[in-house]
Amino acid sequence: MWETLTNVFRVPELKKRVWFTLGAIIVFRLGTHIPIPGVNAAALAHFFEQTGGIFNFLNMFTGGALKRFSLFALGVMPYINASIIFSLLIAVVPKLKEMQEQGREGQRKITAYTRWSTLGLAIIQSAAYSLLVVNWGLARGTIWFYLTSIVAMTAGTIYLMWLGERITENGIGNGISMLIMLGILARLPAQFQSAYTEITTGTVSPFWGLVLLALLVVVTAGVVIIQQGQRKIIVQYAKRTTGRRIYGGHTSHLPIRVNQGGVIPIIFALALLAMPMTVAQWIPSLSWLTPYVRPGSMAYMLTYVIMIFFFTYFYSSIVFDPEDVAKNIRESGGFIPGVRPGKPTSDYISMILSRILLIGAVFLSAVAILPYVFSDISGLVGMYIIGGTSILIVVGVGIDTLMQIEAHLVMRHYESLTKGSGLLGRRK
């Protein structure tokens, strides 16, 4: 085991990427502890303890930065929101669709638009948080405070956006998803401590503590199975003669993942659901919306499920086009046994894809709302922090990161990091 882990640091490029990622993690965690001047930190922490609910939920994805009103209080949510907006616009705006089809140059323009949109959203959201802090009586509403807090939080979000892109390019894993995962992991010890306190003080029965641990194990195993689950479509290639050589005549597989989008549907849904929660707290006249948009409410869970289904199918339609796949199969001399080439093949793949995605969307939805249901039954406050969505993101990003490390090791003929476990689909 230890020898296998040392192989990670024997590959110069992989070692460089790992150290870069670790350095970025340290910078991210340091930034969450740099407070913005002018805020009563002790009173703010007490406010979070008393209020809970929405703000603890938002605080989870920033690694505690929002509770400290620090430089990274907004996290990467403005960037996620901007990415969602442009993903939706690409499907309905012909000019953006044309831009996407231009290849690298078009993608560069869309990325630039996304970054500028992130800047605008960060300014709006930082202004909203600053106004909230002043309304709560935790800071003086001077022009200097507003200017300082808005500039600091906006700069923090832009820096995290840049840092996430650098992790993706020079480190290991998807940088933006990893920053969200780190925020969740940073809050887990405190949430476990909270659950332990509730049980030891007699507020909650010890039985529910055991059930909680069992659920964490079961849900984690289920997430791994769904993340790695595939439906393999058999593709037969006909023999063809080129000169004196014969090509083809073999059988291959077209793998379709059960969860095509990974953690993307969950992250997108959470980012959109965070917006009405923020607005309801920001505008006093809309405070009547709070019971409906707070995490755990019936309206919230129903909307959550609908968004997960939507983004599961929507993201799959962006990254996987059955017509293009059918065309590529036909051009390479392949066919699916019992299915005619062309449109019948495309329809067949679409049918299988829709069924597979339905299973993935149902599982994601069930795991996402499980913590809220369990919290109502058991009385464990904040159960959603250590279950469901958190596990989906942590396990999903963790598996993607392991797969990247695995690819680097295998490519250089080193022993697999997960040899014999079957975690990443490998066997002895």
C-alpha positions as CSV (number, residue, x, y, z in Angstrom):
1,M,0.0,0.0,0.0
2,W,2.7,2.5,1.0
3,E,4.8,1.5,-2.0
4,T,1.9,2.2,-4.2
5,L,1.4,5.6,-2.7
6,T,5.1,6.5,-3.1
7,N,4.7,5.8,-6.8
8,V,2.6,9.0,-6.9
9,F,5.7,11.0,-6.0
10,R,8.0,9.0,-8.4
11,V,6.4,10.5,-11.5
12,P,7.8,14.0,-11.8
13,E,4.8,15.5,-13.6
14,L,2.3,13.8,-11.2
15,K,4.3,14.9,-8.2
16,K,4.3,18.5,-9.4
17,R,0.6,18.4,-9.9
18,V,0.0,16.9,-6.4
19,W,2.1,19.6,-4.7
20,F,0.5,22.3,-6.7
21,T,-3.0,21.1,-5.6
22,L,-1.9,20.8,-2.0
23,G,-0.5,24.4,-2.1
24,A,-3.8,25.6,-3.6
25,I,-5.7,23.9,-0.8
26,I,-3.6,25.7,1.8
27,V,-4.1,29.1,0.1
28,F,-7.9,28.4,0.0
29,R,-8.1,27.5,3.6
30,L,-6.0,30.5,4.7
31,G,-8.3,32.8,2.7
32,T,-11.3,31.6,4.6
33,H,-9.8,32.8,7.8
34,I,-9.0,36.4,6.6
35,P,-11.9,38.5,8.0
36,I,-13.2,41.7,6.3
37,P,-12.6,44.7,8.6
38,G,-15.6,46.3,10.3
39,V,-17.6,43.3,11.2
40,N,-18.2,42.1,14.8
41,A,-16.9,38.5,14.3
42,A,-18.1,37.2,17.7
43,A,-21.6,38.6,17.2
44,L,-21.7,37.2,13.6
45,A,-20.7,33.7,14.9
46,H,-23.4,33.9,17.6
47,F,-26.0,35.0,15.0
48,F,-25.2,31.9,12.8
49,E,-25.6,29.7,15.9
50,Q,-29.0,31.2,16.7
51,T,-30.3,31.4,13.1
52,G,-28.9,28.2,11.5
53,G,-30.9,27.0,8.6
54,I,-30.3,28.9,5.4
55,F,-27.1,30.6,6.4
56,N,-25.5,27.4,7.8
57,F,-26.4,25.7,4.6
58,L,-24.7,28.4,2.5
59,N,-21.8,28.5,4.9
60,M,-21.1,24.8,4.3
61,F,-20.1,25.4,0.6
62,T,-17.6,28.1,1.6
63,G,-15.8,26.1,4.2
64,G,-17.0,28.4,7.1
65,A,-15.9,31.6,5.2
66,L,-19.4,33.1,5.2
67,K,-19.7,32.6,9.0
68,R,-16.4,34.6,9.5
69,F,-17.4,37.1,6.8
70,S,-14.0,36.5,5.3
71,L,-12.3,37.2,1.9
72,F,-13.8,34.0,0.4
73,A,-17.3,34.5,1.9
74,L,-19.0,34.1,-1.5
75,G,-17.0,31.0,-2.4
76,V,-17.3,30.0,-6.1
77,M,-21.1,30.2,-6.2
78,P,-21.2,33.3,-8.5
79,Y,-19.0,31.4,-11.0
80,I,-21.3,28.4,-10.8
81,N,-24.4,30.6,-11.3
82,A,-22.7,32.3,-14.3
83,S,-21.8,28.9,-15.8
84,I,-25.4,27.7,-15.4
85,I,-26.8,30.8,-17.1
86,F,-24.5,30.4,-20.1
87,S,-25.2,26.7,-20.3
88,L,-28.9,27.5,-20.6
89,L,-28.3,30.4,-23.0
90,I,-26.2,28.2,-25.4
91,A,-29.3,26.0,-25.9
92,V,-31.6,28.8,-26.8
93,V,-29.4,31.6,-28.3
94,P,-28.2,30.7,-31.8
95,K,-25.2,33.1,-31.7
96,L,-23.8,31.4,-28.6
97,K,-24.5,27.9,-30.1
98,E,-22.6,28.9,-33.2
99,M,-19.8,30.2,-31.0
100,Q,-19.6,26.9,-29.2
101,E,-19.3,25.0,-32.5
102,Q,-16.3,27.1,-33.5
103,G,-14.1,25.0,-31.3
104,R,-11.4,26.4,-29.1
105,E,-11.8,30.0,-30.2
106,G,-15.5,30.0,-29.6
107,Q,-15.1,28.3,-26.2
108,R,-12.6,30.9,-25.3
109,K,-15.1,33.7,-26.0
110,I,-17.8,31.9,-24.0
111,T,-15.4,31.5,-21.1
112,A,-14.6,35.2,-21.2
113,Y,-18.3,36.0,-21.1
114,T,-18.7,33.6,-18.1
115,R,-15.9,35.3,-16.2
116,W,-17.4,38.8,-16.8
117,S,-20.8,37.5,-15.6
118,T,-19.1,36.1,-12.6
119,L,-17.8,39.5,-11.8
120,G,-21.2,41.1,-12.0
121,L,-22.9,38.4,-9.9
122,A,-20.2,38.6,-7.3
123,I,-20.6,42.4,-7.0
124,I,-24.4,42.0,-6.6
125,Q,-24.1,39.1,-4.1
126,S,-21.4,40.8,-2.0
127,A,-23.5,44.0,-1.8
128,A,-26.4,41.9,-0.6
129,Y,-24.4,40.2,2.1
130,S,-22.9,43.6,3.2
131,L,-26.4,45.1,3.5
132,L,-27.6,42.1,5.5
133,V,-24.7,42.4,8.0
134,V,-25.5,46.1,8.5
135,N,-29.3,45.4,8.9
136,W,-28.4,42.8,11.5
137,G,-26.5,45.4,13.4
138,L,-23.2,43.6,13.1
139,A,-21.4,46.4,11.2
140,R,-21.7,50.1,10.7
141,G,-23.2,51.0,7.4
142,T,-20.6,53.5,6.2
143,I,-19.6,54.0,2.6
144,W,-16.1,52.8,3.5
145,F,-17.4,49.5,4.9
146,Y,-19.6,48.8,1.8
147,L,-16.7,49.6,-0.5
148,T,-14.3,47.5,1.4
149,S,-16.5,44.5,1.8
150,I,-17.8,44.5,-1.8
151,V,-14.3,44.8,-3.3
152,A,-12.8,42.2,-0.9
153,M,-15.5,39.6,-1.4
154,T,-15.6,40.2,-5.2
155,A,-11.9,39.9,-5.4
156,G,-12.0,36.7,-3.4
157,T,-14.5,35.1,-5.7
158,I,-12.5,36.1,-8.8
159,Y,-9.3,34.7,-7.2
160,L,-11.1,31.4,-6.4
161,M,-12.3,31.2,-10.0
162,W,-8.7,31.7,-11.2
163,L,-7.4,29.3,-8.6
164,G,-9.9,26.6,-9.6
165,E,-8.9,27.0,-13.3
166,R,-5.2,26.6,-12.3
167,I,-6.0,23.5,-10.3
168,T,-7.7,22.0,-13.3
169,E,-4.8,22.9,-15.6
170,N,-1.8,22.4,-13.4
171,G,-3.1,20.2,-10.6
172,I,-5.3,17.1,-10.0
173,G,-9.0,17.0,-10.6
174,N,-11.6,19.6,-11.5
175,G,-10.6,22.8,-9.6
176,I,-14.0,24.3,-9.1
177,S,-15.6,21.1,-7.9
178,M,-12.6,20.5,-5.6
179,L,-12.9,23.8,-3.9
180,I,-16.6,23.1,-3.2
181,M,-15.5,19.6,-1.8
182,L,-12.9,21.2,0.4
183,G,-15.5,23.6,1.8
184,I,-17.7,20.7,2.7
185,L,-14.9,18.6,4.3
186,A,-13.8,21.6,6.4
187,R,-17.2,21.7,8.0
188,L,-17.7,18.0,8.6
189,P,-15.8,17.8,12.0
190,A,-17.9,20.6,13.4
191,Q,-21.1,18.9,12.3
192,F,-20.1,15.5,13.7
193,Q,-19.3,17.3,17.0
194,S,-22.7,18.9,16.9
195,A,-24.5,15.6,16.3
196,Y,-22.4,14.0,19.1
197,T,-23.3,16.8,21.5
198,E,-27.0,16.4,20.8
199,I,-26.8,12.6,21.5
200,T,-24.7,12.8,24.7
201,T,-26.9,15.6,26.2
202,G,-30.0,13.5,25.7
203,T,-31.6,15.7,23.1
204,V,-31.5,12.9,20.6
205,S,-31.6,9.1,21.2
206,P,-28.3,7.2,20.7
207,F,-30.2,4.9,18.4
208,W,-30.4,7.7,15.8
209,G,-26.6,8.1,16.0
210,L,-26.2,4.5,15.0
211,V,-28.7,4.9,12.2
212,L,-26.8,8.0,11.0
213,L,-23.5,6.1,10.8
214,A,-25.2,3.2,9.0
215,L,-26.8,5.6,6.5
216,L,-23.5,7.3,5.8
217,V,-21.9,3.9,4.9
218,V,-24.9,2.8,2.8
219,V,-25.2,6.1,1.0
220,T,-21.4,6.3,0.3
221,A,-21.4,2.8,-1.1
222,G,-24.5,3.6,-3.3
223,V,-22.9,6.8,-4.6
224,V,-19.7,4.9,-5.6
225,I,-21.8,2.2,-7.4
226,I,-23.9,4.8,-9.3
227,Q,-20.9,6.9,-10.1
228,Q,-19.1,3.9,-11.6
229,G,-22.1,2.2,-13.0
230,Q,-22.2,1.8,-16.8
231,R,-24.5,0.3,-19.5
232,K,-22.3,-1.2,-22.2
233,I,-23.8,-1.4,-25.7
234,I,-22.2,-4.0,-27.9
235,V,-20.7,-2.6,-31.2
236,Q,-19.7,-5.0,-33.9
237,Y,-17.1,-3.9,-36.5
238,A,-17.2,-5.4,-40.0
239,K,-14.1,-6.6,-41.7
240,R,-12.6,-4.4,-44.4
241,T,-9.6,-4.9,-46.6
242,T,-7.0,-2.1,-47.2
243,G,-4.2,-3.2,-49.5
244,R,-3.1,-6.6,-48.2
245,R,-4.3,-6.0,-44.6
246,I,-7.7,-6.8,-43.1
247,Y,-9.1,-4.5,-40.5
248,G,-12.1,-4.8,-38.2
249,G,-14.0,-7.9,-37.4
250,H,-13.9,-7.3,-33.7
251,T,-16.4,-6.5,-31.0
252,S,-16.3,-3.4,-28.8
253,H,-18.5,-1.7,-26.3
254,L,-20.1,1.8,-26.1
255,P,-20.2,2.6,-22.3
256,I,-23.0,4.9,-21.1
257,R,-22.6,6.0,-17.5
258,V,-25.6,5.8,-15.2
259,N,-24.7,9.3,-13.8
260,Q,-23.5,11.2,-16.9
261,G,-23.2,14.5,-15.1
262,G,-21.4,13.4,-12.0
263,V,-21.9,16.0,-9.3
264,I,-22.8,18.8,-11.8
265,P,-26.6,18.4,-11.5
266,I,-26.3,18.7,-7.7
267,I,-24.0,21.7,-7.8
268,F,-26.1,23.5,-10.4
269,A,-29.3,22.8,-8.5
270,L,-27.8,24.0,-5.2
271,A,-26.4,27.2,-6.8
272,L,-29.8,28.1,-8.2
273,L,-31.7,27.3,-5.0
274,A,-29.3,29.5,-3.0
275,M,-30.4,32.6,-5.0
276,P,-34.0,32.8,-3.7
277,M,-32.8,32.1,-0.2
278,T,-30.4,35.1,-0.4
279,V,-33.1,37.4,-2.0
280,A,-35.7,36.5,0.7
281,Q,-33.2,37.5,3.4
282,W,-32.0,40.6,1.6
283,I,-35.4,42.2,0.7
284,P,-37.6,42.5,3.8
285,S,-40.8,42.7,1.8
286,L,-40.0,39.2,0.5
287,S,-39.4,37.6,3.9
288,W,-42.7,35.7,3.6
289,L,-40.8,33.5,1.0
290,T,-38.4,32.2,3.7
291,P,-40.5,29.3,4.9
292,Y,-40.9,28.1,1.3
293,V,-37.3,28.4,0.2
294,R,-35.5,27.3,3.3
295,P,-33.7,23.9,3.1
296,G,-36.0,21.1,4.2
297,S,-39.3,22.7,3.3
298,M,-41.7,20.7,1.1
299,A,-41.5,23.4,-1.7
300,Y,-37.7,23.4,-1.4
301,M,-37.4,19.6,-1.7
302,L,-39.8,19.4,-4.6
303,T,-38.0,22.1,-6.5
304,Y,-34.7,20.4,-5.6
305,V,-35.8,17.1,-7.2
306,I,-37.2,18.9,-10.3
307,M,-33.9,20.7,-10.8
308,I,-31.8,17.6,-10.4
309,F,-33.9,15.8,-13.0
310,F,-33.6,18.8,-15.4
311,F,-29.9,19.2,-15.0
312,T,-29.2,15.5,-15.3
313,Y,-30.9,15.3,-18.7
314,F,-29.8,18.8,-19.8
315,Y,-26.1,18.2,-19.0
316,S,-26.2,14.8,-20.7
317,S,-27.6,16.5,-23.8
318,I,-24.6,18.8,-23.9
319,V,-21.8,16.2,-23.4
320,F,-23.4,13.2,-25.2
321,D,-25.1,13.5,-28.6
322,P,-26.6,10.2,-29.8
323,E,-26.7,11.4,-33.4
324,D,-23.0,12.1,-33.4
325,V,-22.2,8.8,-31.7
326,A,-24.3,6.9,-34.3
327,K,-22.6,8.8,-37.1
328,N,-19.1,8.0,-35.7
329,I,-20.0,4.3,-35.4
330,R,-21.2,4.1,-39.0
331,E,-18.2,6.0,-40.4
332,S,-15.8,3.6,-38.5
333,G,-17.5,0.6,-40.0
334,G,-19.4,-0.5,-36.9
335,F,-23.0,-1.3,-36.1
336,I,-25.1,-2.4,-33.1
337,P,-26.3,-6.0,-33.6
338,G,-30.0,-6.1,-34.5
339,V,-30.1,-2.3,-35.1
340,R,-29.8,-0.6,-38.5
341,P,-27.2,2.1,-39.0
342,G,-28.1,5.8,-39.0
343,K,-31.3,7.1,-37.4
344,P,-32.4,3.7,-35.9
345,T,-29.0,3.5,-34.1
346,S,-29.4,7.0,-32.8
347,D,-32.9,6.3,-31.6
348,Y,-31.8,3.1,-29.9
349,I,-28.9,4.9,-28.1
350,S,-31.3,7.7,-27.1
351,M,-33.8,5.2,-25.6
352,I,-31.2,3.5,-23.5
353,L,-29.7,6.8,-22.5
354,S,-33.1,8.1,-21.3
355,R,-33.7,5.0,-19.2
356,I,-30.2,5.0,-17.7
357,L,-30.5,8.7,-16.9
358,L,-33.8,8.2,-15.2
359,I,-32.2,5.7,-12.8
360,G,-29.4,8.1,-12.1
361,A,-31.7,11.1,-11.5
362,V,-34.0,9.1,-9.2
363,F,-31.0,8.0,-7.1
364,L,-29.5,11.5,-6.9
365,S,-32.9,12.9,-5.9
366,A,-33.4,10.3,-3.2
367,V,-30.0,10.8,-1.7
368,A,-30.3,14.6,-1.9
369,I,-33.6,14.7,0.1
370,L,-32.8,11.8,2.5
371,P,-31.0,14.1,5.0
372,Y,-34.0,16.4,5.3
373,V,-36.4,13.5,5.9
374,F,-34.1,11.8,8.4
375,S,-33.5,15.1,10.2
376,D,-37.3,15.6,10.7
377,I,-37.7,12.0,12.0
378,S,-34.6,11.8,14.2
379,G,-34.4,15.4,15.4
380,L,-30.7,15.7,14.5
381,V,-30.3,19.3,13.5
382,G,-28.1,20.0,10.5
383,M,-28.2,16.5,9.2
384,Y,-28.1,17.8,5.7
385,I,-24.6,19.0,6.3
386,I,-23.1,15.6,6.8
387,G,-25.3,13.5,4.5
388,G,-26.9,13.4,1.1
389,T,-25.7,16.2,-1.1
390,S,-22.4,16.6,0.8
391,I,-21.5,12.9,0.3
392,L,-22.5,13.1,-3.4
393,I,-20.1,15.9,-4.0
394,V,-17.3,14.6,-1.8
395,V,-17.4,11.0,-3.2
396,G,-18.0,12.2,-6.8
397,V,-15.1,14.6,-6.8
398,G,-12.9,12.1,-4.9
399,I,-13.5,9.4,-7.5
400,D,-12.7,11.8,-10.4
401,T,-9.5,12.8,-8.7
402,L,-8.5,9.2,-8.1
403,M,-9.2,8.4,-11.7
404,Q,-6.8,11.2,-12.8
405,I,-4.1,9.9,-10.5
406,E,-4.7,6.4,-11.8
407,A,-4.4,7.5,-15.4
408,H,-1.0,9.1,-14.7
409,L,0.3,6.0,-12.9
410,V,-0.9,3.5,-15.5
411,M,0.3,5.6,-18.4
412,R,3.9,5.4,-16.9
413,H,3.6,1.6,-16.1
414,Y,3.3,2.1,-12.4
415,E,1.1,-0.1,-10.3
416,S,-2.5,1.0,-10.0
417,L,-3.3,3.1,-6.9
418,T,-6.5,1.0,-6.4
419,K,-5.3,-2.4,-7.6
420,G,-7.6,-5.2,-6.7
421,S,-10.3,-3.0,-5.2
422,G,-12.3,-2.7,-8.3
423,L,-13.1,0.9,-7.3
424,L,-12.2,2.3,-10.7
425,G,-13.3,-0.6,-12.7
426,R,-9.8,-2.4,-12.6
427,R,-9.3,-6.0,-11.5
428,K,-6.2,-8.0,-10.5
